[in-house]
Amino acid sequence: MVPRRFEEVLVEASPDRLRAAAIAGGSLVDWLDVPRRTPLAAGSIVQGRVTGTAPGLGGVSVDIGAGRPALLDGKGTPEAGTRLLLQIVEPPSDDKGGRVSRRVALAGQHVVVIPGGKGVTASKRLEGKARELVAGLAQAVPGGCGLLLRWTACFADSGTLAEESRRLAERWQTIEAKAATKDPGEPLHDAGNGLLTILRELGAHGTPTFTFNDAPTLRVAQRVADAWFPDMRARLSAGEATLFDRHDVASTIAVASERDVTLPNGGRISVEPTRALTAMDVDSGAGSGVANARLATNLEAAKEIARQLWLRDLGGMIVVDFIRMDEAGERRRVQDALAAAVASDRVPVHLLGWSRAGLFE
């Protein structure tokens, strides 16, 4: 399945957060809620310094300026004091120093540049168009780098992909040059800019316009676009302060703050986030009177669960307690319905199947 194509993205800015609603066919079809700025976010590139070993964790400790040492995989363990160019894999938190990697990549809208890589590869989600796009980029691979085509590359032509690759390779050269003058812990590439995230992740789905609810945020977004995606600038504009009154966005996202979600035929999904996973329970509720209520409710729930994943920005392990089904064929129908519903999500969703206890992971 191809990615969803967005027509318009509405961005509501507050002092600390940015909320972006992607619209297609007059309806909310995708959603991002991100901090304006996240220090040392995943994807950021920093200068690090090895401080010691962490044998119990199979790696070494690295100072990245977070207060607590980060963990680096111990393969080819460098000596203490060694300076390394690192990418943050897991951001540091109050009780953990996070994880870093020596494998560095720079992501654009359609292309990821991988320093030290070779050739062109494509996301498995690109399916049939991958071979054509890979062949078209074969002569545009930057020196010393490899290219990975993202799923949304299907919306671009070879010329656009080559130009984005060139810009990302130039940005990498700038990062390498900065690394020679920066102290350990200083960021070389900041991936925690919320506007960059929104423009990159939502702007890649076709050629949507972006409307911001205030002029100052628009001006910052224009600077980000100039630096990363110059062709997007003409599609950015300012709108009314109450942007989310359009297309019933405000009432739709209000559901994301509620524990229970009502299904069309009266069933219900209860969503319970925990630190380890998110649990969802499906209940037939008022829908128990419809024909074959268990299967009908589970099929409705499968479609709505896919919607709640992006509406609530859920990640990690999701465990669903569907209404019990004794027939293997019914379980296959529900799994197929869920697979179809998540196929066009921006973020790959891995369906692990049914556990022995009858839960779907």
Secondary structure, 3 states (H helix, E strand, C coil): CCCCCCCEEEEEECCCEEEEEEEECCEEEEEEEEECECCCCCCCEEEEEEEEEEHHHCEEEEECCCCCCEEEECCCCCCCCCEEEEEEEECCCCCCCCEEECCCCEECCCEEEEECCCCEEECHHHHHHHHHHHHHHHHHCCCCEEEEECHHHHHCCHHHHHHHHHHHHHHHHHHHHHHCCCCCCCEEECCCEHHHHHHHHHHCCCCCEEEECCHHHHHHHHHHHHHHCHHHHHHEEECCCCHHHHHHHHHHHHHHHCCEEECCCCCEEEEEECCCCEEEEEECHHHHHCCCHHHHHHHHHHHHHHHHHHHCCCCCCEEEECCCCCCHHHHHHHHHHHHHHHCCCCCCCCCCCECCCCCEC
